[in-house]
Amino acid sequence: MSAQQLSGSTALVTGASRGFGRGVAIALAGAGASVVGVARDRARRAELGGSFTPVAADAADPVVAGALTDAYHPRVLVLAAGAAPLSRPLHRHTWETFSSNWNTDVRQVFHWSREALLRPLEEGSVVIAFSSGAALRGSPLSGGYAGAKATIRFVSGYAADESARAGLGIRFVSVLPQLTPATDLGAAAVAAYAQRQGVDVATYTENLGPALTPEHAGKAIVDLIEAPAPAGGPEAYLLTAAGLRPVP
Ligand SMILES: NC(=O)c1ccc[n+]([C@@H]2O[C@H](COP(=O)([O-])OP(=O)(O)OC[C@H]3O[C@@H](n4cnc5c(N)ncnc54)[C@H](OP(=O)(O)O)[C@@H]3O)[C@@H](O)[C@H]2O)c1
């Protein structure tokens, strides 16, 4: 999608009240898109300005996915909402805490990807799902988080394949951010992993390298949308402070 096409289009962002989703919503609004932001909490939405429409809803609810897809026909869909996993070792999880990211993150990507294919969204639309770098290496203090995020990458790839097979021209992409202390979810995880390693948060954070911020995420997502879709298999990218890098 060209910068000109993005400007004036409707973008729907889940998880837009905080963290990466908020950074992406601000960047998309800055690129001229009308942004519909979905989160359960109404706080701080006013700061996003006139081109922003807040919707208070559960992004993992199939009725919400269907109703908002029908109402807004987004050209850009960014699925950044995610549950904050309980930071505990495996045996201190219950099945309910272990599966929380399946019931929010995977459920969300399944329902919205399905709606995008069924409607279908307009040719040239882009659907971006937030997976995680943890999908590549596990996250032993986060229950089922890493497996859920790996499944999101698969679901996005399956949807890309269905789009290609049906000639729909909808681009499905998964993004795998690195762990960062710059969001609520990431800060909780960093604190837990620092404690596990017996180091302070500052030392653990320093070892992670330059911190990925919501602003980096916003810029990277706009750049991704405006870049032509590469030929080949499903698109998946690692996201760090240095930008996007294709996952081998
Ligand atoms: N931060 C990291 O280090 C990191 C690393 C890799 C991947 N990620 C992924 O990146 C995404 C964004 O993470 P973040 O760090 O920005 O998290 P965050 O700061 O905790 O923000 C999460 C956002 O998701 C929303 N949300 C959560 N559950 C929701 C639901 N059921 N329906 C609608 N909105 C919901 C929250 O708003 P409400 O609570 O108001 O609903 C909030 O806006 C997540 O998918 C996360 O797994 C993060």
The ligand as an ORCA input file, in Angstrom:
! r2SCAN-3c Opt
* xyz 0 1
  N       6.196     -5.692     25.520
  C       6.901     -6.711     25.110
  O       8.039     -6.935     25.577
  C       6.367     -7.617     24.048
  C       7.260     -8.495     23.412
  C       6.774     -9.324     22.416
  C       5.439     -9.258     22.041
  N       4.585     -8.396     22.667
  C       3.196     -8.392     22.236
  O       2.868     -7.100     21.739
  C       1.476     -6.847     21.957
  C       1.328     -5.533     22.700
  O       1.996     -5.674     23.962
  P       2.315     -4.436     24.922
  O       3.616     -4.746     25.537
  O       2.082     -3.169     24.194
  O       1.193     -4.653     26.038
  P       0.502     -3.628     27.054
  O       1.308     -2.408     27.216
  O       0.143     -4.431     28.249
  O      -0.833     -3.218     26.269
  C      -1.756     -4.203     25.939
  C      -2.905     -3.570     25.197
  O      -3.844     -4.600     24.847
  C      -5.137     -4.237     25.338
  N      -5.903     -5.444     25.619
  C      -5.563     -6.495     26.391
  N      -6.533     -7.424     26.364
  C      -7.505     -6.947     25.536
  C      -8.741     -7.434     25.083
  N      -9.217     -8.627     25.478
  N      -9.471     -6.680     24.215
  C      -9.026     -5.465     23.822
  N      -7.852     -4.961     24.199
  C      -7.105     -5.686     25.059
  C      -4.843     -3.360     26.553
  O      -5.919     -2.504     26.855
  P      -7.050     -2.845     27.943
  O      -6.371     -3.544     29.078
  O      -7.614     -1.522     28.263
  O      -8.039     -3.718     27.227
  C      -3.664     -2.559     26.038
  O      -4.116     -1.519     25.210
  C       0.936     -8.054     22.742
  O       0.329     -8.946     21.851
  C       2.198     -8.658     23.339
  O       2.066    -10.040     23.625
  C       5.031     -7.576     23.657
*
